[in-house]
Amino acid sequence: MTSASPASDPIISSPLVGEEGARAAKPRGKVRGKAPNPTIIRARELRRNATDAEKCLWALLREKLPAAKFRRQVPIGPYFADLASHAARLIIELDGGQHEEATDAPRTAFLESEGYRVIRFWNHELVENPEGVLASIAAFTPHPPIAGAMGPSLSHKGRGSGKMFAE
């Protein structure tokens, strides 16, 4: 009677031999597991293909009101807000020739029901009076403290700059 060793037995095999065991079942490369969200894809497309007025206002907001923290083409429900500040609960819509008040009314009503204030500007308003548009937006956004308006600033350790208020 001869005894067969487990290594020579064709029925018992190592997971690395023959069928390649568990390693063959794992996919190679990066797999994210989900198909891309169509809402995110559409928002990215809208940001890439922004109108000239949207680009202009975006640049103004980033330069003049950086504390407002606006985002572009934000999906809110079934709509995409041109510019939205979640902290200020403010949505800015820029309207060109294709917009009509009757068709935009349900959109505005929905966004307001979500807790946002919606302000609209015509594209030509922005081009003709950018400072006026920016002033209108600034009235609805939180402002950072203006340097020097509240006395000397404190260092990171809580020590003042050494100046007294009565100077």
PAMIVO-359580 format. One record per residue (C-alpha): residue in three letters; residue number from 1; x, y, z negated. Coordinates in Angstrom, 2 decimals, always signed. Layout:
% residues N
(bado 'ALA' NUM (X Y Z))
...
% end
This chain:
% residues 167
(bado 'MET' 1 (+0.00 +0.00 +0.00))
(bado 'THR' 2 (+1.46 +3.27 +1.04))
(bado 'SER' 3 (+0.41 +6.49 -0.48))
(bado 'ALA' 4 (+0.14 +9.57 +1.65))
(bado 'SER' 5 (+1.42 +12.81 +0.29))
(bado 'PRO' 6 (-1.00 +15.81 +0.27))
(bado 'ALA' 7 (+1.26 +17.68 +2.69))
(bado 'SER' 8 (+1.00 +14.97 +5.32))
(bado 'ASP' 9 (-2.77 +14.43 +4.89))
(bado 'PRO' 10 (-4.48 +16.00 +7.94))
(bado 'ILE' 11 (-7.74 +16.57 +6.02))
(bado 'ILE' 12 (-6.19 +18.77 +3.33))
(bado 'SER' 13 (-4.65 +21.88 +4.82))
(bado 'SER' 14 (-3.23 +25.09 +3.54))
(bado 'PRO' 15 (-5.18 +28.30 +4.25))
(bado 'LEU' 16 (-2.19 +29.47 +6.27))
(bado 'VAL' 17 (-2.08 +26.43 +8.51))
(bado 'GLY' 18 (-4.44 +25.45 +11.32))
(bado 'GLU' 19 (-7.53 +27.65 +11.09))
(bado 'GLU' 20 (-5.55 +30.48 +9.43))
(bado 'GLY' 21 (-7.97 +30.49 +6.50))
(bado 'ALA' 22 (-9.20 +33.77 +5.06))
(bado 'ARG' 23 (-6.77 +35.93 +6.99))
(bado 'ALA' 24 (-8.52 +35.26 +10.29))
(bado 'ALA' 25 (-11.84 +36.58 +8.95))
(bado 'LYS' 26 (-10.48 +40.06 +8.11))
(bado 'PRO' 27 (-10.65 +42.64 +10.89))
(bado 'ARG' 28 (-7.44 +44.36 +11.83))
(bado 'GLY' 29 (-6.95 +48.12 +11.74))
(bado 'LYS' 30 (-9.09 +50.74 +10.08))
(bado 'VAL' 31 (-12.76 +49.96 +9.98))
(bado 'ARG' 32 (-15.03 +52.48 +8.31))
(bado 'GLY' 33 (-18.09 +50.28 +8.18))
(bado 'LYS' 34 (-20.66 +52.89 +9.22))
(bado 'ALA' 35 (-21.61 +54.43 +12.50))
(bado 'PRO' 36 (-21.05 +58.21 +12.57))
(bado 'ASN' 37 (-23.95 +60.23 +11.24))
(bado 'PRO' 38 (-25.66 +61.97 +14.21))
(bado 'THR' 39 (-26.39 +65.05 +12.07))
(bado 'ILE' 40 (-22.71 +65.50 +11.29))
(bado 'ILE' 41 (-21.79 +64.96 +14.93))
(bado 'ARG' 42 (-24.31 +67.62 +16.01))
(bado 'ALA' 43 (-23.08 +70.12 +13.37))
(bado 'ARG' 44 (-19.48 +69.65 +14.54))
(bado 'GLU' 45 (-20.57 +70.17 +18.13))
(bado 'LEU' 46 (-22.40 +73.38 +17.21))
(bado 'ARG' 47 (-19.32 +74.67 +15.35))
(bado 'ARG' 48 (-17.09 +73.92 +18.34))
(bado 'ASN' 49 (-19.48 +75.68 +20.74))
(bado 'ALA' 50 (-20.23 +78.74 +18.61))
(bado 'THR' 51 (-21.58 +81.85 +20.31))
(bado 'ASP' 52 (-19.47 +85.00 +20.46))
(bado 'ALA' 53 (-21.74 +86.63 +17.87))
(bado 'GLU' 54 (-21.32 +83.65 +15.49))
(bado 'LYS' 55 (-17.53 +83.79 +15.89))
(bado 'CYS' 56 (-17.52 +87.54 +15.26))
(bado 'LEU' 57 (-19.66 +87.32 +12.12))
(bado 'TRP' 58 (-17.68 +84.35 +10.82))
(bado 'ALA' 59 (-14.44 +86.34 +11.14))
(bado 'LEU' 60 (-16.01 +89.37 +9.43))
(bado 'LEU' 61 (-17.33 +87.31 +6.52))
(bado 'ARG' 62 (-14.03 +85.54 +5.96))
(bado 'GLU' 63 (-12.14 +88.84 +6.02))
(bado 'LYS' 64 (-14.53 +91.18 +4.18))
(bado 'LEU' 65 (-16.55 +88.86 +1.89))
(bado 'PRO' 66 (-14.31 +85.87 +1.12))
(bado 'ALA' 67 (-15.94 +85.27 -2.28))
(bado 'ALA' 68 (-19.31 +84.56 -0.64))
(bado 'LYS' 69 (-18.09 +81.14 +0.62))
(bado 'PHE' 70 (-20.18 +80.77 +3.77))
(bado 'ARG' 71 (-20.26 +77.57 +5.82))
(bado 'ARG' 72 (-21.13 +77.35 +9.51))
(bado 'GLN' 73 (-23.84 +75.23 +11.14))
(bado 'VAL' 74 (-24.99 +73.63 +7.91))
(bado 'PRO' 75 (-27.63 +70.90 +8.22))
(bado 'ILE' 76 (-30.54 +71.64 +5.89))
(bado 'GLY' 77 (-33.42 +69.29 +6.43))
(bado 'PRO' 78 (-34.15 +69.02 +10.16))
(bado 'TYR' 79 (-32.49 +72.39 +10.90))
(bado 'PHE' 80 (-28.98 +73.78 +11.27))
(bado 'ALA' 81 (-28.37 +77.12 +9.56))
(bado 'ASP' 82 (-25.97 +79.36 +11.51))
(bado 'LEU' 83 (-24.25 +80.48 +8.29))
(bado 'ALA' 84 (-25.13 +79.42 +4.76))
(bado 'SER' 85 (-23.87 +80.29 +1.30))
(bado 'HIS' 86 (-25.06 +77.66 -1.15))
(bado 'ALA' 87 (-23.91 +79.69 -4.18))
(bado 'ALA' 88 (-25.89 +82.76 -3.08))
(bado 'ARG' 89 (-28.74 +80.61 -1.71))
(bado 'LEU' 90 (-28.51 +82.71 +1.46))
(bado 'ILE' 91 (-28.85 +81.74 +5.11))
(bado 'ILE' 92 (-27.87 +84.07 +7.93))
(bado 'GLU' 93 (-29.38 +83.47 +11.34))
(bado 'LEU' 94 (-28.09 +85.18 +14.47))
(bado 'ASP' 95 (-30.71 +85.40 +17.15))
(bado 'GLY' 96 (-30.14 +85.85 +20.84))
(bado 'GLY' 97 (-32.65 +86.14 +23.66))
(bado 'GLN' 98 (-33.96 +82.58 +23.20))
(bado 'HIS' 99 (-35.41 +83.21 +19.72))
(bado 'GLU' 100 (-39.00 +84.21 +19.11))
(bado 'GLU' 101 (-40.59 +85.03 +15.78))
(bado 'ALA' 102 (-43.47 +82.61 +16.36))
(bado 'THR' 103 (-41.19 +79.61 +16.92))
(bado 'ASP' 104 (-38.75 +80.59 +14.15))
(bado 'ALA' 105 (-41.51 +81.03 +11.51))
(bado 'PRO' 106 (-41.81 +77.31 +10.59))
(bado 'ARG' 107 (-38.03 +77.05 +10.38))
(bado 'THR' 108 (-37.80 +80.08 +8.09))
(bado 'ALA' 109 (-40.69 +78.79 +5.95))
(bado 'PHE' 110 (-38.95 +75.43 +5.50))
(bado 'LEU' 111 (-35.60 +76.99 +4.59))
(bado 'GLU' 112 (-37.28 +79.32 +2.10))
(bado 'SER' 113 (-39.13 +76.37 +0.58))
(bado 'GLU' 114 (-35.71 +74.83 -0.04))
(bado 'GLY' 115 (-34.79 +77.85 -2.16))
(bado 'TYR' 116 (-32.84 +79.91 +0.37))
(bado 'ARG' 117 (-33.34 +83.52 +1.38))
(bado 'VAL' 118 (-33.15 +83.81 +5.18))
(bado 'ILE' 119 (-31.95 +87.00 +6.83))
(bado 'ARG' 120 (-31.88 +87.40 +10.58))
(bado 'PHE' 121 (-29.90 +89.65 +12.86))
(bado 'TRP' 122 (-30.05 +90.06 +16.61))
(bado 'ASN' 123 (-26.75 +89.46 +18.37))
(bado 'HIS' 124 (-26.74 +93.01 +19.75))
(bado 'GLU' 125 (-27.15 +94.38 +16.17))
(bado 'LEU' 126 (-23.92 +92.68 +15.18))
(bado 'VAL' 127 (-22.06 +93.96 +18.24))
(bado 'GLU' 128 (-23.32 +97.54 +17.89))
(bado 'ASN' 129 (-23.11 +97.86 +14.08))
(bado 'PRO' 130 (-20.95 +95.18 +12.44))
(bado 'GLU' 131 (-20.39 +97.25 +9.27))
(bado 'GLY' 132 (-24.14 +97.73 +8.81))
(bado 'VAL' 133 (-24.78 +94.00 +9.21))
(bado 'LEU' 134 (-21.99 +93.23 +6.75))
(bado 'ALA' 135 (-23.41 +95.74 +4.24))
(bado 'SER' 136 (-26.84 +94.08 +4.52))
(bado 'ILE' 137 (-25.30 +90.67 +3.85))
(bado 'ALA' 138 (-23.19 +91.97 +0.96))
(bado 'ALA' 139 (-26.35 +93.13 -0.81))
(bado 'PHE' 140 (-27.40 +89.46 -1.17))
(bado 'THR' 141 (-24.04 +87.89 -2.07))
(bado 'PRO' 142 (-22.18 +87.74 -5.39))
(bado 'HIS' 143 (-19.24 +90.12 -5.61))
(bado 'PRO' 144 (-15.93 +89.45 -7.32))
(bado 'PRO' 145 (-14.81 +91.98 -9.91))
(bado 'ILE' 146 (-12.96 +94.87 -8.32))
(bado 'ALA' 147 (-9.35 +95.10 -9.46))
(bado 'GLY' 148 (-8.80 +97.88 -11.98))
(bado 'ALA' 149 (-12.51 +98.53 -12.54))
(bado 'MET' 150 (-12.65 +96.65 -15.83))
(bado 'GLY' 151 (-9.36 +97.74 -17.41))
(bado 'PRO' 152 (-6.03 +95.97 -17.33))
(bado 'SER' 153 (-5.94 +92.38 -16.21))
(bado 'LEU' 154 (-4.87 +89.63 -18.56))
(bado 'SER' 155 (-2.01 +87.32 -17.87))
(bado 'HIS' 156 (-2.63 +83.60 -17.66))
(bado 'LYS' 157 (-1.69 +83.28 -21.35))
(bado 'GLY' 158 (-4.27 +85.85 -22.46))
(bado 'ARG' 159 (-1.80 +88.62 -23.20))
(bado 'GLY' 160 (-2.67 +91.98 -21.71))
(bado 'SER' 161 (-0.41 +93.96 -19.44))
(bado 'GLY' 162 (+0.47 +96.18 -22.40))
(bado 'LYS' 163 (-1.60 +99.16 -21.26))
(bado 'MET' 164 (-4.32 +100.59 -23.40))
(bado 'PHE' 165 (-7.74 +101.63 -22.08))
(bado 'ALA' 166 (-7.39 +105.19 -23.41))
(bado 'GLU' 167 (-4.28 +105.99 -21.35))
% end
